[in-house]
């Protein structure tokens, strides 16, 4: 029987390392053929034995002779992620995926990713795909301070142009990544946007500001949304946002779709499904 994306596979950690303060990356190897069809922006459910199962978007998926190496980058925010950070090479995990809808990228063009906080992995997977297929990748990465910026030690070696912003000005442009994006657009005034794919992930208020900017400028940005995900297959409705299920209808949504969501940029939902103001 062909394995389904929601079947759990037992994998083991190949490597784990610190990216920056409270953010780490780890890599696992899957032997499941389903990763051949991975689309950047999709997510997986990672089971930490005896603790919890959490949704994570791969930052990279590479085919090797032994299978598929799947890279995740995680911010420590609670018991599950703290436990995961304490695991070492060889530790077992459960893996379901890839799940959901990913980004739709234009072939051979430029992918511009705008990321804030823990939203960088989803965006990075799109940039790496573009670069490996002969296109270009530009990452606009923002954080509160330099100590919270991941990927600084290696992402440019992959051929990705890196532009940075920090709220306190400790690295890159001082200010928000949305302001950095406006500067980037101004610097490319007159260039043809037809061959460019814009993708974004990060805090939802940041995404809402980007949506307003995109609407005003006539840009087609795709947004990866973060919600409380339980089942991952569209049954429990825990990840609902204005009638859309993030786990199956998303997590990637078009500008047209997010502009129809009255909860977008205003509310999130807790474990009980209760709406909580952002």
Residue, then its C-alpha position, 0 to 999 in steps of 0.5 A: x500500500x502506498x503511504x499517505x502523507x498523514x501516515x506517521x514515519x519514524x525518523x531519527x535526528x541526523x544533526x542539530x545546531x544553534x542558529x541564534x538565541x532561542x532558535x535551532x535547526x535540526x535535520x532528519x532523513x526520510x525514506x518515504x517517496x512522498x517527499x519527492x512531491x514536496x512543495x515549498x511552503x507545505x508543513x509536516x507534523x513532528x511528533x516528540x515522543x511522550x510530549x506532543x505533536x507540532x506543525x513545522x514547515x521545512x526550511x529545506x528538503x534535499x534528495x540523497x542516495x539514502x532518502x530525503x534530508x528534511x531540515x527544520x528550524x524551530x524557535x523555543x516557545x514551550x514544552x514541546x520545542x524545548x524538549x525537541x531542542x534537548x534531543x541529540x543525534x539519533x533521537x527518534x521522532x515521528x514525521x507526517x507530511x508533507x501536508x497542506x498547500x504550498x507556494x506557487x512559484x514562477x519557473x526560472x524567475x526571482x523569488x523574493x521572500x519576506x520573513x519575520x521571527x520564526x517565519x523564515x523556514x517556510x520562505x527559505x524553502x522557496x528561495x532554495x528551490x529557486x536558486x537550485x533551479x537556476x533562478x534567483x532568491x532574495x531573503x528580506x529577514x527581520x527580527x527584534x535584534x541581531x541575536x534573533x536572526x537565524x541563518x546568518x552563518x550559511x544562507x548566503x553560501x547557498x546563493x541567496x541574497x540576504x537583506x536584514x533589518x532589526x527593530x533596534x538597529x543592531x544589524x542591517x536596517x533599523x526598523x521593521x522588515x516591512x519598511x525594508x521591503x518598501x526600500x527594496x521595491x523602490x530600489x527596483x522601480x521600473x523593473x518588470x515584476x512579472x517574473x517575480x514570486x513574492x512569498x511571506x511568513x511571520x507574525x500576522x500583524x506583519x503579514x497584514x501590513x504587507x497585504x495592505x502594501x501589496x494591495x496598494x502597489x498591485x503586487x501578488x504576494x503569497x502568505x504562509x499563515x500560522x495557526x493552532x493545528x491539531x489533526x493536519x487533515x482538515x477534520x477538527x477545524x482547530x486551525x480555522x480562520x474565517x472559514x478557511x482551514x489552514x492545514x488543508x486550504x493553506x497554510x499558503x494563501x493568496x493576497x485575494x484570499x487573505x483580504x477576504x478573511x475578517x480575522x486576518x491580522x486581528x485574531x488568532x485561536x487558542x487550543x479551545x478554539x476561542x478567538x484571541x486578539x492579536 
